[in-house]
Amino acid sequence: MSELGTLVDLLDQGTFVSGEELAARLGVSRTMVWKQIKALRELGYKITAHPRRGYHLVGRPDKLYPWEVAKGLANRLIGRTIEYYDELPSTNQRAKELLNSADEGTVVLAEAQTAGRGRLGRSWFSPPGTGIWLSIILRPPLFPV
């Protein structure tokens, strides 16, 4: 999980967490914690700060960042690696490009697709904020008939 994802997990306690505690748990300086809090806010996280009490996560963005997806996966295969894009022509096309180099279970996730395809090659309308656009690289064993 990324540092930002770990920070979100630490803040997700329903109460204030001191900057000092966050720095100790992350193994970084309090200045780095402040910078990471700022980065999370820029990504759309709602985080309040209170002197002598610390930081409190009060809202999440309406986006699926890799660490949010990984947190919700309860298996050992899918999502160990997540490629995230704001926009991509097609998650399936990107997965095909990665097929020979990516691990099985790699997830390709995009907020929007500009050239997605559905069944029978039909155009797939997938604007941002309206769905989960992803492809998963799987290599099931195929036995000769």
NORCOR-V149143 format. One line per field, one symbol per residue. phi: phi as a letter, one per 30 degrees, with the letter a starting at -180 (. if undefined). burial: b if it has 24 or more other C-alpha atoms within 12 Angstrom, else e. A space follows every 10 residues. Layout:
BEGIN
phi: ???
burial: ???
END
This chain:
BEGIN
phi: .deddddedd ddciadbddd ddddddibdd ddeedddddd dddjdcbcbb eicjcbdcac dcbcdeddde ddccbccdjd bbccbdbbea dddddddded ccddjdccbb dabcbdbceh iddcdbddic accabbdbbd dccdd
burial: eebbbbbbbb bbeeebbbbe ebbeebeeee eebbebbeeb beeebebbee eeebbbbeee eebbbbbbbb eeeeeeebbb bbbbbbbbbb bbebbeebee eeebbbbbbb bbbeebeeee eeeeebeeee ebbbbbbeee eeeee
END
